[in-house]
């Protein structure tokens, strides 16, 4: 009885399969070592806004951030009796996060009389954001710290 497999074809397929497995191992190792997902920062961050300029001056502001990979969208909202659910649909800030540094730019239509462009840059530190906020063409950026609110606190505020 004649064999369907020759020694040459078995050796060829064995070498090809070994090369594919080796290539898969190298690519997987590189991905695990070098490619890291951005930290999840979705949520609401309460900003103590007493030292902020112009229309941003308030007792408190909420920075709502939604994340898709490294891309961010967000809204700057008044801290008193806000409807977060409706604001999540109308994000007026956009930007990205890279190596723990975030950058957002846009407007704040949810704040009264705030028609200037807003630029927010900062770094993510555990459940907080420390950075600078710039209003309009003003060259002076004001430092701020924003603490992430707990999910129970977010739900409570959205029912007002």
C-alpha positions as MATLAB code, in Angstrom:
seq = 'XXXXXXXXXXXXXXXXXXXXXXXXXXXXXXXXXXXXXXXXXXXXXXXXXXXXXXXXXXXXXXXXXXXXXXXXXXXXXXXXXXXXXXXXXXXXXXXXXXXXXXXXXXXXXXXXXXXXXXXXXXXXXXXXXXXXXXXXXXXXXXXXXXXXXXXXXXXXXXXX';
ca = [
       0.000    0.000    0.000;
       1.350    3.330   -1.066;
       1.547    6.143    1.546;
      -0.299    9.395    0.808;
       2.292   11.464    2.629;
       5.845   11.799    1.443;
       8.670   12.625    3.784;
       9.368   15.850    1.889;
       5.812   17.195    2.220;
       5.632   16.288    5.936;
       8.935   18.101    6.558;
       7.757   21.124    4.549;
       4.474   21.439    6.465;
       6.235   20.861    9.784;
       8.682   23.690    9.086;
       5.897   26.062    7.943;
       3.785   25.347   11.052;
       6.836   25.849   13.305;
       7.615   29.195   11.638;
       4.035   30.403   12.061;
       4.022   29.426   15.751;
       7.370   31.164   16.316;
       6.145   34.309   14.545;
       2.943   34.271   16.637;
       4.996   33.961   19.834;
       7.268   36.891   18.859;
       4.341   39.174   17.900;
       2.391   38.264   21.054;
       5.419   38.929   23.252;
       5.943   42.325   21.636;
       2.264   43.235   22.087;
       2.235   42.291   25.760;
       5.463   44.201   26.426;
       5.010   47.353   24.356;
       1.298   47.856   23.707;
      -0.614   48.951   26.792;
      -4.227   50.086   26.942;
      -4.924   53.568   28.237;
      -6.305   53.698   31.799;
     -10.089   53.867   32.018;
     -11.082   57.389   33.052;
     -14.796   57.460   32.201;
     -16.850   59.332   34.747;
     -17.527   62.610   36.450;
     -14.811   64.690   38.082;
     -15.654   67.427   40.564;
     -13.532   70.546   40.101;
     -13.166   73.083   42.886;
     -13.734   76.082   40.643;
     -13.395   79.068   42.968;
     -10.061   80.162   41.511;
     -11.016   79.663   37.847;
     -11.335   82.617   35.474;
     -14.447   84.292   34.036;
     -17.508   82.176   33.293;
     -15.856   79.124   34.857;
     -15.933   80.708   38.307;
     -18.487   78.813   40.402;
     -18.714   76.896   43.638;
     -18.130   73.644   41.775;
     -17.953   72.299   38.255;
     -18.292   68.759   36.947;
     -16.058   67.510   34.146;
     -17.886   64.605   32.505;
     -15.540   62.387   30.468;
     -16.409   59.546   28.096;
     -13.571   57.450   26.703;
     -13.110   55.241   23.669;
      -9.568   53.897   23.746;
      -7.307   56.925   23.689;
     -10.003   59.296   22.405;
     -12.036   61.403   24.829;
     -15.199   63.433   24.679;
     -16.584   65.436   27.534;
     -18.621   68.281   28.886;
     -18.017   70.925   31.523;
     -21.155   71.218   33.652;
     -22.344   73.299   36.603;
     -21.984   71.409   39.883;
     -25.448   72.198   41.254;
     -28.425   70.023   40.245;
     -27.162   68.918   36.897;
     -28.738   66.382   34.600;
     -25.716   64.263   33.703;
     -27.652   61.885   31.447;
     -28.665   64.626   29.001;
     -25.175   66.165   29.116;
     -23.609   62.810   28.180;
     -25.388   63.064   24.827;
     -24.109   66.587   24.132;
     -20.365   66.514   24.579;
     -18.755   69.781   23.582;
     -15.151   68.886   24.456;
     -12.974   66.449   22.545;
      -9.414   65.252   22.889;
      -7.280   62.281   23.805;
      -5.272   60.601   26.521;
      -1.721   59.386   25.986;
       0.619   57.943   28.627;
      -1.501   59.330   31.457;
      -1.680   62.838   29.965;
      -5.069   64.108   28.824;
      -5.978   66.976   26.568;
      -9.500   68.325   25.923;
     -10.571   71.305   23.849;
     -13.946   72.795   22.980;
     -16.724   74.886   24.473;
     -18.954   74.873   27.559;
     -22.537   75.504   26.377;
     -23.914   74.053   29.632;
     -22.442   76.975   31.594;
     -24.260   80.324   31.477;
     -22.582   83.041   29.386;
     -19.570   80.862   28.592;
     -18.907   81.231   24.882;
     -15.098   81.067   24.951;
     -12.985   78.139   23.842;
     -11.819   75.997   26.751;
      -8.596   74.021   26.811;
      -7.918   71.454   29.536;
      -4.623   69.647   29.911;
      -3.652   67.418   32.788;
      -2.362   64.133   34.075;
      -4.307   61.268   35.547;
      -3.415   60.395   39.136;
      -5.383   57.424   40.511;
      -8.982   58.746   40.732;
      -8.091   62.380   40.112;
      -6.957   64.718   37.381;
      -4.397   67.438   38.064;
      -3.865   69.972   35.359;
      -4.461   73.392   33.870;
      -7.523   74.977   32.345;
      -7.337   77.813   29.860;
     -10.294   80.028   28.949;
     -10.381   81.623   25.496;
      -7.264   83.211   24.130;
      -5.991   84.014   27.613;
      -2.386   82.952   27.926;
      -2.773   82.389   31.667;
      -3.730   78.813   32.482;
      -5.141   78.158   35.950;
      -4.217   74.997   37.828;
      -6.962   72.719   39.122;
      -7.496   69.318   40.694;
     -10.579   67.253   39.950;
     -11.659   64.279   42.055;
     -13.581   61.448   40.405;
     -17.027   61.005   41.885;
     -18.202   57.594   42.985;
     -20.887   55.992   40.751;
     -23.527   56.110   43.553;
     -22.932   59.857   43.883;
     -23.308   60.307   40.127;
     -26.659   58.484   40.057;
     -27.971   60.472   43.009;
     -27.170   63.798   41.308;
     -28.734   62.796   37.995;
     -32.144   62.241   39.681;
     -32.530   65.872   40.825;
];
